[in-house]
Amino acid sequence: MAAPDKSSSPDLIKKKVWSHEVAIGELNTLSSSRAVYQKNGNLYFRTSIVKAKAFEEKQLQKLQKQSSHG
């Protein structure tokens, strides 16, 4: 019998959704001239606010879709 996948538990998904929502809110408060860093794997890369916000929104949409199917 296979162990349940803990990465898709409803509580964990809610925490991840909240985390992305907070990140988007924080990015919205920064001035447009500000540089931000986005984590990719174990490294952080400098990027623009627009790109970081687009990434967070995409991740949020994936999680919301996953939670509605689960």
Phi and psi in degrees as GROMACS dihedral restraints (atoms count N, CA, C in turn):
[ dihedral_restraints ]
;  ai    aj    ak    al  type     phi  dphi    fc
    3     4     5     6     1   -79.3    20    10
    4     5     6     7     1   145.4    20    10
    6     7     8     9     1   -72.9    20    10
    7     8     9    10     1   145.7    20    10
    9    10    11    12     1   -64.8    20    10
   10    11    12    13     1   146.0    20    10
   12    13    14    15     1   -79.8    20    10
   13    14    15    16     1   107.3    20    10
   15    16    17    18     1   -73.3    20    10
   16    17    18    19     1   -17.0    20    10
   18    19    20    21     1   -72.5    20    10
   19    20    21    22     1   -13.3    20    10
   21    22    23    24     1  -116.2    20    10
   22    23    24    25     1    17.6    20    10
   24    25    26    27     1   -66.3    20    10
   25    26    27    28     1   144.8    20    10
   27    28    29    30     1   -56.5    20    10
   28    29    30    31     1   -39.4    20    10
   30    31    32    33     1   -65.9    20    10
   31    32    33    34     1   -40.8    20    10
   33    34    35    36     1   -66.7    20    10
   34    35    36    37     1   -40.5    20    10
   36    37    38    39     1   -63.0    20    10
   37    38    39    40     1   -41.9    20    10
   39    40    41    42     1   -61.7    20    10
   40    41    42    43     1   -40.6    20    10
   42    43    44    45     1   -65.3    20    10
   43    44    45    46     1   -40.4    20    10
   45    46    47    48     1   -67.4    20    10
   46    47    48    49     1   -41.3    20    10
   48    49    50    51     1   -59.4    20    10
   49    50    51    52     1   -47.7    20    10
   51    52    53    54     1   -59.9    20    10
   52    53    54    55     1   -41.8    20    10
   54    55    56    57     1   -61.3    20    10
   55    56    57    58     1   -43.4    20    10
   57    58    59    60     1   -69.6    20    10
   58    59    60    61     1   -36.2    20    10
   60    61    62    63     1   -64.1    20    10
   61    62    63    64     1   -40.6    20    10
   63    64    65    66     1   -65.0    20    10
   64    65    66    67     1   -43.0    20    10
   66    67    68    69     1   -60.5    20    10
   67    68    69    70     1   -42.9    20    10
   69    70    71    72     1   -63.7    20    10
   70    71    72    73     1   -43.3    20    10
   72    73    74    75     1   -60.5    20    10
   73    74    75    76     1   -43.2    20    10
   75    76    77    78     1   -64.7    20    10
   76    77    78    79     1   -41.8    20    10
   78    79    80    81     1   -64.4    20    10
   79    80    81    82     1   -32.9    20    10
   81    82    83    84     1   -67.3    20    10
   82    83    84    85     1   -22.4    20    10
   84    85    86    87     1   -88.0    20    10
   85    86    87    88     1   -12.2    20    10
   87    88    89    90     1   -80.5    20    10
   88    89    90    91     1   149.9    20    10
   90    91    92    93     1   -72.2    20    10
   91    92    93    94     1   151.5    20    10
   93    94    95    96     1   -65.8    20    10
   94    95    96    97     1   -18.9    20    10
   96    97    98    99     1   -83.7    20    10
   97    98    99   100     1    -6.4    20    10
   99   100   101   102     1   -77.7    20    10
  100   101   102   103     1   137.4    20    10
  102   103   104   105     1   -92.5    20    10
  103   104   105   106     1   145.3    20    10
  105   106   107   108     1  -127.4    20    10
  106   107   108   109     1   165.6    20    10
  108   109   110   111     1  -119.0    20    10
  109   110   111   112     1   135.1    20    10
  111   112   113   114     1  -117.0    20    10
  112   113   114   115     1   132.7    20    10
  114   115   116   117     1   -80.3    20    10
  115   116   117   118     1   131.1    20    10
  117   118   119   120     1  -133.2    20    10
  118   119   120   121     1   102.5    20    10
  120   121   122   123     1    74.0    20    10
  121   122   123   124     1  -125.0    20    10
  123   124   125   126     1  -102.6    20    10
  124   125   126   127     1     7.3    20    10
  126   127   128   129     1  -116.7    20    10
  127   128   129   130     1   153.6    20    10
  129   130   131   132     1  -109.6    20    10
  130   131   132   133     1   136.6    20    10
  132   133   134   135     1  -122.7    20    10
  133   134   135   136     1   139.3    20    10
  135   136   137   138     1   -71.6    20    10
  136   137   138   139     1   136.5    20    10
  138   139   140   141     1  -150.1    20    10
  139   140   141   142     1   178.1    20    10
  141   142   143   144     1   -89.3    20    10
  142   143   144   145     1   161.8    20    10
  144   145   146   147     1   -62.1    20    10
  145   146   147   148     1   -40.0    20    10
  147   148   149   150     1   -61.1    20    10
  148   149   150   151     1   -46.0    20    10
  150   151   152   153     1   -67.5    20    10
  151   152   153   154     1   -40.7    20    10
  153   154   155   156     1   -65.3    20    10
  154   155   156   157     1   -41.5    20    10
  156   157   158   159     1   -66.2    20    10
  157   158   159   160     1   -41.0    20    10
  159   160   161   162     1   -61.7    20    10
  160   161   162   163     1   -41.0    20    10
  162   163   164   165     1   -63.4    20    10
  163   164   165   166     1   -46.7    20    10
  165   166   167   168     1   -63.0    20    10
  166   167   168   169     1   -41.3    20    10
  168   169   170   171     1   -64.9    20    10
  169   170   171   172     1   -38.2    20    10
  171   172   173   174     1   -65.2    20    10
  172   173   174   175     1   -43.2    20    10
  174   175   176   177     1   -64.4    20    10
  175   176   177   178     1   -39.1    20    10
  177   178   179   180     1   -63.2    20    10
  178   179   180   181     1   -43.8    20    10
  180   181   182   183     1   -62.8    20    10
  181   182   183   184     1   -40.0    20    10
  183   184   185   186     1   -60.9    20    10
  184   185   186   187     1   -45.3    20    10
  186   187   188   189     1   -66.9    20    10
  187   188   189   190     1   -39.6    20    10
  189   190   191   192     1   -65.7    20    10
  190   191   192   193     1   -38.5    20    10
  192   193   194   195     1   -65.9    20    10
  193   194   195   196     1   -41.5    20    10
  195   196   197   198     1   -64.2    20    10
  196   197   198   199     1   -41.3    20    10
  198   199   200   201     1   -72.0    20    10
  199   200   201   202     1   -28.9    20    10
  201   202   203   204     1   -76.7    20    10
  202   203   204   205     1   -23.1    20    10
  204   205   206   207     1   -89.5    20    10
  205   206   207   208     1   -17.0    20    10
